[in-house]
Amino acid sequence: MAGQRPFNPGVSLAGAVDLEALKHQVKAEPGQAGGAPAAGGYVIDTTENTFQAMVQTSATFPILLLLWVPTDDRLFDMARQLGDAVNQLNGQIQLSRIDIASNPSIAQAFQVQGAPALFALINGRPMPILQGLPSAEEMQQIVDAVIPNLVASAQQAGVTGSAPYSGDPDSDAANSAAGAQEQVPPEHQEAYMLAQQGDYAGAAAAYEKVLEADPNDARAARERAKALLLARSASANVREVRAAAADNPDDVEAQLAVADIDMIGGQIQDAFDRLLDFVAAGHKADIEPVRKRLLEYFTIPEPTDERLKRARRRLATLMY
């Protein structure tokens, strides 16, 4: 496999000046002319603050980790090919890029001495794929065989959710949205930072305070629901949760747990249908916990989402 060849780092973290790396250094930001490919689609950039949260989501969908330096133009083609391959799989896997020059503790955690290095992450377990710049043949092997095999391995492990889509990285709309995303309202700052650090319970409590001051803050309601969802279930074992739901079809807590897994994986319709079907199948006595969970879920999609409209109507019918 590609990862078995000797490690030939492109950028050293050992402290010595890497003259070769300096020759290939560019100042353009990712997405700008002459710069690295931008994140977007199913490609994200991860930092030390968001690393733990990213690891937790690997219990829902598999993740390909690229440890790189986004100012080294020798790595741009590799990053572009990986991004294209991942985006073509429509959420079956996510590419998480980590700048090891800016986030050295992550490089130390993976025991790598330089960039690039490639790992897979499934259920929180890292698996080395490659260290050093790949040859054209190795890159083709990663795209054609390694990435599809990772998706298949994840599915066999019960990790079958979909990664969230963040838009076309090359579109003006996506670039504008990325800029807008950073415009966090001042009253949301504490909650936002807690969520970025992976403290979802703390983030939910902070968003609750925002809602107490302004019950009509739709953004706070949405982010609180997402934080509660991740606090409950981001680190759950997907296979065990689904097995428990199948083995206990009359247990409302088991059904709520698997609905959480569906929501985290982006399977919104499945989550809605599971809980509504559960009540319709003769579990009217459990309508209250189901109603509360659904009302929480309902704040997450866009208000115009047809799935949301249908689920609201069906819940109202079941209640009366």
N, C-alpha and C positions, 0 to 999 in steps of 0.2 A: 504493500500500500504506500501511497505518497508520503505518509508521515514517518516511514521507517528510514528515510535517507538521513544522512548527517545534517545536523542543524547548522544553517549558514545565515546568521542574523543580518538583517539589513540595517537596523538601527540599534545601537548598543545602549543599554541602561546602566552599564557598569561605571560610568563616570568619565571615561576617556572620550575625547572628541572624535567622532566618526567623520573623517574628512570626506569619505564617499557619500555619506548621508547628506552632508552640507552641500555637496555639489548638486544634489537632487532636490533640495528644499525649495518649495514654492510658498509664496505669501498669500496667494488667492484662497479665499474661503471655499469650503465644499459647495459645489453648485455654481460657483462663479467661473468665468472664463479662465482656463488654465489651472483650475483647482480640481480637487478630488470630486468624484460623483457625490451628489447630495443624498441624504437619507430621504425616505419617503416610500410609499407603497407598503411593503412588508419589511422594510429596512429601517432600523432605529439606531440611534447613537446612545450608548450607555455610559454613565459616569460612576464614580465611587458612591455618589448619593443614591443612584437609582439601581445599582447593581443587585442588591438583595431582592428588590421587588421583581427585577427581571428573572432572577433565578427561580423565584416562586412561580412565575408564570410558566416555567418549563414543565410544570406538572399538568398543564393544560394543552400546550402545543410544543413541539420540538423547536430548539433554537440552535442556529449556527453562529458561533462566536468568532469574530475576526478581531484579533489583537493587532493593531496597526498604528501607524503614525500618519495622520491625514495631510501632512505637509510634504511627504516623501513621494515624488511623482512615480517612483518605481512600483509603488503599490496600487496606483490608480486603476490599472487595467484589471488586476486581480479583484479589487473591490467592485468594479463595474460588472465583471462577469458573474461574480457571486450574487450581486444584487439582482441582475437580470434573471439568473436561474431561480432564485428564491421567489421573485415577483411572478414568474410564470406559473408557480404552483398555487397561486391564489389563496394564501393563508395557511397552507398545510404545514409551513415551516416559516420561521422568522429569522432574519439576519440581524444580529446585534453587533455593532461595531464599537470597539473600545480603543480609545486613544491612550496607549500605554505611556506616552511621554507626559500626558496630563494626569494620568491615573496610575501611577507606578505601583500602588499597593495591589491592584488587580493583577498586574504582570507578576508580582512576587507571589501572589496566591496561586497562580498557575505555573509558577517556577519556570517562566520563560525569561530569556536574557535579551531578547530583541524582537523586532517585528520583521515580517509578519508571522503570526502563529494562528492556526485554525483549530477550533474545538467544536464538538457537538455537546449539547446540553439537553438531557431528557430526564424528567423527574428529579431535577437538581443534581444529576450525576454528570460530570464532565468526561468527555472522551476525546483524546488527542487525535487529530487528523493529519496535520501537517505543520512543520516548522521550517521557516525559510521561504524564499521566493520559489514558487512552483515553476517547473518547466511547462511548455505548452501541452505536452502529453499528460502531465500530472493534473494540470488545470482542467483539461477535457475529462479526465477520469473523475474528478471531483464533481463536475457538472453533470456528467452522464450517468454515473454510478453511485458515488458516495452520497450525494444529497437525496436522491430517490430512496436509497437504502435506509437512510436515517428516518425518513418519513414512514417507511414500512416498519422499521423497528419500533418507532414511537407508537404506531397503531397497535402493534402486537402487545405493547406494554399498557394499552388502554389510554394512551395520550392521544386523543383524537379531536381535540378542539381546534378552532380556527384562530389564527393570530389576527389582531385588529389591523384594519387598513387605514393608513394615514394620508392617502391621496397621492397624486402623481407628483414626484419630486421635481419634474421639469416644468410644471404648469405654473403660470403666474398666480392662479388662485391658491395653489398649495403653498407657494412661497409667502403669499399674503397671510394665509391662515396660520402658517408657522410663526410669522411675526406677531400675529394677533394673540396666539396662544401664550406668548410670553407676557402679554399685558394682563397680569393677574391683578384683580382688584385689591386695593390695600387691605380691605377687611378679610380677604381670603388668604393673605400671605402665610399666616401661621399654619392653617390647614393644608395649604398647597405644599409647603415645605415638609410637613410631617408625612404627607403622602409620598413625596419624592424620596424620602428616607426609608420608606417601607413601613412606617408606623401607621397602619391603616385605621386601627382603633382610635388612636389619638387624633388622626385627621377627621374621622367621623364625628368625634366629640367637638372638635373645633368648628366644623361646618354646622353642627347643631347650634352652637352659640351664635353663628352668623344668622341662622334662620330664626332664632329667637328675637333677634333685633329686626329682621326683615323677613317675615314669613313668605313673601312673594319673590324672594331671590331664587329664580329657577336654576341658575347655575350652581348655587350652593346646594340646592336639593338634589340635583343630578350628581354632583361630586360626592355628597354625603352617601347617597345610595351606592355608588361605586366603591367608596371606601368601606362601607359596611359589608358589601359583598366580598371584597378581597380579604377583609379581616376575618370573616367566617371561613372562607373556603379556598383562598389562594394557594395554600400549602397542602390542601387535601390530596390524598391518594385517589386519583381519578378512577382507577380500576376498582378499588375497594368501595368507593361511594356508589358506583353504578351497580356493583354486585349486591350491596346492601339494599338498594332500591328495588332490584329485581327479586330479591329473596323476601322482602317485606312490603308487598304492594299495598297493604292497608296502614302502613306506618307513615303518618304525615311528616315526621321529622326526616325520615329517609327520602321522601319525595322532595321536600324542600332542599335537602342537601344536594341532590342530583340536579335540581333546577338551577341551583347556584353554579354548578359546574357548567351547565349549558350556557348560562349568561356570561360567565367568564370567557368561554370559548367563542362567544359571538353568536351562539345558536339561540337567538332570542325567541323565535317562533316555537322551537322545541320546549324552551322553559315555560312559556305561556301555556302551551297545549298540555304539557305534563300536569301542571297544577290544576288547570281547569278541567281536564279529563278526570283527574283524581276526585274532584268534588262531584262531577257529574256521574261518576260510577258508584254513587251511594255513600259518599263520605261528607254529607252535609254538616255533620257535627264538627268537622274540622274546617269549616268555612272561614272562621275568624283568622287563624294563623295563615291560611292561604291568602286571604284578602289582604292582610297586612304585608305579606311578602310581595304580592303582586303590585300593590300600590307603590312599594319601594322600587320594584323593577320598572314600573310605568314612567318614572322620572328620568330614565336613562336614554331611551330612544328620542328622536326628534318628535315633537308633538304631532307632526303631520304624517308620521309613519303609519301606514295602513295596518300593519300588524298590531300596533297599539290600539287603534280604533276598534278593530274586531275583538280584541281581548277585553277591552272595556265593556263593550256591548254584551259579550258572553258572560262576563262576571256579573253584570247587573241582572241578567236573566236568571243566573243561578242563585242569586241572593233573594230574589223576590218571586 
